[in-house]
Amino acid sequence: MTDITVNSTICDFVHEIHGELEGDKVVIDIDAPCEKVKQISHLEVPKMEVFDIKDNYVMDKAKEAKMCSTCLVPCAILHACKIESEFMSKSLVKKSGPLSIEFK
């Protein structure tokens, strides 16, 4: 089980992402105040369809929902999928701590 919090301070939303591997798919559930994110709040992501930056299941669903191109949620979903699929080390991400974008 992987839990990620996305603080979208520009749009003033906080999203809670929960991912869990079930067979060959990662089931993603999102608690989100944003109507566009709510459209993809339950995804069953094939674990082998998360590698390409543009052509992947998550980005296709984000595009269908007309999500903003700067939304951090699709990136967080991809991280959850890679962690659950063991393509990214859970201990490494916990050790690394939060990711951030800082405007200067």
FIMARLUM-724229 format. One line per 5 residues: their letters; for each residue x, y, z of N, C-alpha, C, O, CB. Coordinates in steps of 0.05 Angstrom, whole numbers, plus 32768, in hexadecimal, padded with zeros to 4 digits. Glycine has a CB too. Layout:
# residues N
a> X,Y,Z,X,Y,Z,X,Y,Z,X,Y,Z,X,Y,Z  ...
//
This chain:
# residues 104
mtdit> 8011,7FE9,8000,8000,8000,8000,8012,8019,8000,8025,801B,800F,7FED,8000,8018  800B,802C,7FEF,801A,8045,7FED,8006,805C,7FF0,7FF2,805D,7FE2,802A,8047,7FD2  800D,806E,8002,7FFD,8086,8006,800E,809F,8000,8024,80A1,800A,7FF1,8087,8023  8003,80B1,7FF1,8010,80C9,7FE9,7FFD,80E1,7FEC,7FE6,80DF,7FE5,801B,80C8,7FCB  8008,80F7,7FF7,7FF9,8110,7FFA,8004,8123,7FE5,801C,8128,7FE4,7FFA,811C,8017
vnsti> 7FF3,812F,7FD5,7FFB,8144,7FC2,7FF0,815E,7FCB,7FD7,8162,7FCD,7FF1,813D,7FA5  8002,8171,7FD1,7FFA,818C,7FD9,7FFC,819E,7FC1,8012,81A7,7FBA,800C,8196,7FF1  7FE6,81A3,7FB5,7FE5,81B5,7F9D,7FDF,81D1,7FA7,7FC8,81DA,7FA5,7FD0,81AB,7F88  7FF4,81DE,7FB1,7FEF,81F8,7FBD,7FE6,820E,7FAA,7FD8,8221,7FB2,8009,8201,7FCB  7FED,820B,7F90,7FE5,821F,7F7C,7FC6,821F,7F79,7FBA,8234,7F78,7FF2,821A,7F61
cdfvh> 7FBB,8207,7F78,7F9D,8206,7F76,7F90,8202,7F91,7F77,81FF,7F93,7F96,81EF,7F62  7FA0,8201,7FA6,7F96,81FF,7FC2,7F88,81E5,7FC7,7F74,81E4,7FD6,7F84,8216,7FC8  7F91,81CF,7FBC,7F85,81B5,7FC0,7F9A,81A2,7FCD,7FB2,81A3,7FC7,7F7A,81A9,7FA6  7F90,8190,7FDD,7FA0,817A,7FE8,7F92,8160,7FDF,7F7A,815D,7FE4,7FA3,817C,8008  7FA2,814E,7FD3,7F97,8135,7FC9,7FA5,811E,7FD8,7FBD,811F,7FDC,7F9C,8133,7FAA
eihge> 7F95,810A,7FDF,7FA0,80F2,7FEC,7F9E,80DB,7FD9,7F88,80D4,7FD0,7F90,80EC,8007  7FB4,80D0,7FD2,7FB6,80BA,7FBE,7FBD,80A0,7FCD,7FD0,809F,7FDD,7FCA,80C0,7FA8  7FAE,808B,7FC7,7FB3,8071,7FD3,7FB6,805D,7FBD,7FA4,805B,7FAC,7F9B,8068,7FE7  7FCC,804E,7FBD,7FD1,803A,7FA8,7FD6,801F,7FB4,7FE3,801D,7FC9,7FE8,8042,7F97  7FCC,800A,7FA7,7FD0,7FEF,7FB1,7FD1,7FDC,7F99,7FC0,7FDC,7F88,7FBA,7FE7,7FC5
legdk> 7FE6,7FCB,7F99,7FEA,7FB8,7F84,7FD5,7FA1,7F87,7FD3,7F95,7F9C,8006,7FAD,7F84  7FC7,7F9C,7F71,7FB4,7F86,7F70,7FB9,7F77,7F56,7FAF,7F7E,7F41,7F96,7F8F,7F73  7FC8,7F61,7F58,7FCF,7F52,7F40,7FE1,7F61,7F2E,7FF7,7F69,7F37,7FB5,7F4A,7F31  7FD9,7F66,7F15,7FEA,7F74,7F02,7FE2,7F91,7EFF,7FEA,7F9F,7EEC,7FEA,7F66,7EE7  7FD1,7F9B,7F12,7FC8,7FB7,7F12,7FCD,7FC4,7F2D,7FCD,7FB7,7F41,7FAA,7FB9,7F0A
vvidi> 7FD0,7FDE,7F2C,7FD2,7FEE,7F44,7FB7,7FFD,7F46,7FB1,800D,7F35,7FEB,8002,7F45  7FA9,7FF8,7F5B,7F8F,8006,7F60,7F95,8020,7F6E,7FA0,8020,7F84,7F7B,7FF4,7F70  7F8D,8036,7F62,7F92,8051,7F6D,7F77,805D,7F74,7F65,805E,7F64,7FA1,8063,7F58  7F75,8066,7F8D,7F5E,8075,7F96,7F68,8090,7FA0,7F7D,8092,7FAD,7F4F,8066,7FAD  7F59,80A5,7F99,7F61,80C0,7FA0,7F4A,80CE,7FAE,7F33,80CF,7FA5,7F69,80CF,7F86
dapce> 7F51,80DA,7FC5,7F3E,80EC,7FD3,7F46,8108,7FCA,7F5C,8112,7FD1,7F3F,80E9,7FF2  7F35,8115,7FBA,7F3D,812F,7FAE,7F26,8143,7FAD,7F0F,813B,7FA8,7F46,812A,7F91  7F2B,815C,7FB3,7F17,8171,7FB1,7F13,817B,7F95,7EFF,8188,7F8E,7F1E,8188,7FC3  7F27,8176,7F83,7F26,8180,7F67,7F14,816F,7F56,7F16,8156,7F56,7F43,8181,7F5B  7F01,817B,7F48,7EEF,816C,7F37,7EFC,815D,7F21,7EF4,8146,7F1A,7EDA,817F,7F2B
kvkqi> 7F12,8167,7F16,7F20,8159,7F00,7F2E,8141,7F0B,7F2E,812B,7EFF,7F34,816C,7EF3  7F3A,8143,7F23,7F48,812C,7F2F,7F34,8117,7F37,7F39,80FF,7F36,7F59,8136,7F47  7F1C,8120,7F40,7F08,810D,7F48,7F00,80FB,7F31,7EF7,80E4,7F36,7EEF,811C,7F53  7F02,8104,7F19,7EFB,80F4,7F01,7F0D,80DB,7EFF,7F05,80C7,7EF3,7EFD,8104,7EE8  7F25,80DD,7F0A,7F37,80C6,7F09,7F3D,80BB,7F25,7F52,80AF,7F29,7F52,80CD,7EFB
shlev> 7F2A,80BF,7F37,7F2F,80B8,7F53,7F30,809A,7F59,7F37,8092,7F6F,7F1A,80C4,7F64  7F29,808A,7F45,7F2C,806D,7F48,7F37,8062,7F2E,7F29,8062,7F1A,7F11,805E,7F50  7F50,8059,7F2F,7F5D,804F,7F17,7F68,8033,7F1C,7F71,802D,7F33,7F74,8061,7F0D  7F67,8022,7F08,7F74,8008,7F09,7F8A,8009,7EF4,7F85,8004,7EDC,7F60,7FF0,7F05  7FA2,8010,7EFD,7FB9,8015,7EEB,7FC8,7FFC,7EE5,7FD4,7FF0,7EF7,7FCB,802B,7EF6
pkmev> 7FCA,7FF3,7ECC,7FDB,7FDC,7EC5,7FF8,7FE3,7ECC,8002,7FF8,7EC3,7FD8,7FD5,7EA7  8005,7FD3,7EDC,801F,7FDA,7EE7,8034,7FDD,7ED1,8049,7FEA,7ED6,8028,7FC6,7EFA  8030,7FD2,7EBA,8044,7FD4,7EA4,803E,7FEC,7E92,804C,7FF0,7E7E,8045,7FBB,7E94  802A,7FFD,7E99,8023,8014,7E89,8029,802E,7E97,8019,8041,7E96,8006,8012,7E81  8040,8030,7EA5,8047,8048,7EB4,8063,8053,7EAD,806D,8063,7EBC,8044,8043,7ED1
fdikd> 806F,8049,7E98,808B,8050,7E94,8090,8069,7E83,80A1,8079,7E8A,8098,8039,7E86  8081,806C,7E6D,8086,8083,7E5C,807A,809C,7E68,8065,809B,7E75,807A,807E,7E40  8087,80B3,7E65,807E,80CC,7E70,8064,80D6,7E64,8054,80E3,7E71,8093,80E1,7E6E  8060,80D1,7E4A,8049,80DB,7E3C,8034,80C5,7E37,801C,80C9,7E3D,8051,80E7,7E22  803C,80AF,7E2C,802A,809A,7E24,8028,8085,7E3A,8036,8071,7E39,8032,808D,7E0A
nyvmd> 8017,808B,7E4E,8012,8077,7E63,7FF5,8079,7E6C,7FE8,808D,7E67,8026,807A,7E7A  7FEC,8065,7E7A,7FD1,8063,7E83,7FC8,807B,7E93,7FB2,8086,7E8F,7FCC,8049,7E93  7FD8,8083,7EA6,7FD1,8099,7EB8,7FCE,80B3,7EA9,7FBB,80C2,7EAD,7FE6,809C,7ECF  7FE1,80BA,7E98,7FE0,80D2,7E89,7FC8,80D2,7E75,7FBC,80E7,7E70,7FFA,80D7,7E79  7FC2,80BB,7E6A,7FAA,80B9,7E59,7F91,80C0,7E69,7F80,80CE,7E5F,7FA8,809C,7E4D
kakea> 7F8F,80B5,7E81,7F77,80BB,7E92,7F76,80D9,7E9A,7F61,80E5,7E9B,7F77,80A9,7EAB  7F8D,80E4,7EA0,7F8F,8100,7EA7,7F86,8112,7E90,7F78,8126,7E93,7FAB,8108,7EB0  7F8E,810A,7E78,7F87,8119,7E60,7F68,8117,7E5B,7F5C,812B,7E55,7F96,810E,7E47  7F5D,80FF,7E5E,7F40,80FB,7E5B,7F31,810D,7E6F,7F1B,8117,7E68,7F39,80DE,7E5F  7F3B,8110,7E87,7F2E,8120,7E9B,7F33,813E,7E98,7F29,814F,7EA7,7F37,8118,7EB7
kmcst> 7F43,8145,7E83,7F4B,8161,7E7E,7F58,816E,7E96,7F52,8185,7E9C,7F32,8171,7E76  7F69,815F,7EA3,7F78,816A,7EBA,7F8C,817E,7EB0,7F95,817D,7E99,7F86,8153,7EC9  7F94,8190,7EC1,7FA7,81A5,7EBB,7FC2,8198,7EB5,7FCA,8185,7EC2,7FAA,81BA,7ED1  7FD0,81A3,7EA2,7FEA,8198,7E9A,7FFF,819A,7EB0,8013,818C,7EB0,7FF5,81A5,7E81  7FFB,81AC,7EC3,800D,81B0,7EDA,8005,81A1,7EF3,8012,81A3,7F08,8010,81CD,7EE0
clvpc> 7FEF,8192,7EF2,7FE6,8183,7F09,7FFA,816F,7F12,8006,8160,7F02,7FCB,8175,7F03  7FFF,816E,7F2C,8013,815B,7F38,8007,813F,7F3E,8016,812D,7F43,801D,8167,7F52  7FED,813D,7F3C,7FE0,8124,7F43,7FE8,810D,7F31,7FEF,80F7,7F3B,7FC2,8127,7F42  7FE8,8110,7F16,7FF1,80FA,7F05,800D,80F0,7F0B,8012,80D8,7F0B,7FEF,8102,7EE8  801F,8102,7F11,803A,80FB,7F18,803B,80EA,7F32,8049,80D7,7F34,804C,8114,7F1B
ailha> 802B,80F3,7F45,8029,80E4,7F5F,801D,80C8,7F5B,8025,80B5,7F67,8019,80F4,7F74  8009,80C6,7F49,7FFD,80AC,7F43,8012,809A,7F37,8014,8083,7F3F,7FE5,80AF,7F30  8022,80A5,7F24,8037,8095,7F18,804C,808B,7F2D,8055,8075,7F2C,8045,80A5,7F02  8052,809D,7F40,8065,8095,7F56,8058,807E,7F66,8066,806A,7F6C,806B,80AD,7F68  803E,8081,7F6D,8031,806C,7F7C,8031,8051,7F6D,8036,803C,7F79,8014,8074,7F83
ckies> 802C,8052,7F53,802C,803A,7F43,8048,802D,7F42,804B,8015,7F44,8023,8040,7F26  805C,803D,7F3F,8077,8033,7F3D,8080,8027,7F58,808F,8013,7F59,808B,8048,7F34  8078,8033,7F6E,807F,8029,7F89,8070,800E,7F8D,807D,7FFB,7F95,8077,803D,7F9F  8056,800E,7F88,8047,7FF5,7F8C,8050,7FDF,7F7A,804F,7FC7,7F82,802A,7FFB,7F87  8059,7FE5,7F62,8063,7FD0,7F4F,8080,7FC9,7F54,808B,7FB8,7F46,8060,7FDA,7F33
efmsk> 808C,7FD5,7F68,80A8,7FD1,7F6F,80BC,7FD9,7F59,80D1,7FCD,7F57,80AC,7FB4,7F77  80B4,7FED,7F49,80C6,7FF8,7F36,80D6,8010,7F43,80E9,801A,7F37,80B7,8002,7F1C  80CC,8018,7F5A,80D9,802D,7F6A,80D9,8023,7F87,80C5,8018,7F91,80CA,8049,7F67  80EF,8027,7F95,80F2,801D,7FB0,80E2,802D,7FC4,80E5,8045,7FC6,8110,801D,7FB8  80D1,801F,7FD3,80C1,802C,7FE8,80D3,8037,7FFE,80CE,804D,8008,80AD,8018,7FF4
slvkk> 80E8,8029,8005,80FA,8033,8019,8109,804C,8010,810F,805E,801F,810E,801D,8022  8110,804C,7FF6,811E,8064,7FEB,810C,807C,7FEC,8116,8092,7FF3,8127,805E,7FCE  80F3,807A,7FE4,80E2,8091,7FE4,80DC,809B,8000,80DA,80B3,8005,80C8,808B,7FD5  80DA,8089,8013,80D6,8091,802F,80EE,809F,803A,80EC,80B3,8048,80CF,8079,8041  8106,8095,8032,811F,80A1,803B,8123,80BD,802E,812C,80D0,803B,8137,808F,8034
sgpls> 811B,80C0,8015,811E,80D9,8006,810C,80EF,8010,8114,8106,800F,8119,80D4,7FE9  80F5,80E8,801A,80E2,80FC,8024,80D2,8108,800E,80D0,80FE,7FF8,80F1,8112,8032  80C5,811F,8014,80B2,812B,8001,80C0,8137,7FE8,80D7,813F,7FE9,80A2,8140,800E  80B1,8137,7FD2,80BA,8145,7FBA,80AD,8161,7FBB,8099,8166,7FC8,80B1,8136,7FA0  80B9,8174,7FAD,80AE,818F,7FAD,80B6,819E,7F94,80CA,8198,7F87,80B6,819E,7FC6
iefk> 80A6,81B1,7F8D,80AC,81C5,7F78,80AC,81E0,7F87,8098,81E7,7F93,8098,81C4,7F60  80C2,81EE,7F85,80C4,8208,7F93,80C8,821E,7F7E,80DA,821D,7F6E,80DC,8208,7FA7  80B6,8231,7F80,80B8,8248,7F6E,80C8,825E,7F7B,80C4,8265,7F92,809B,8253,7F66  80DB,826A,7F6C,80EC,827F,7F77,80EA,8298,7F66,80F7,82AC,7F6B,8109,8276,7F78
//
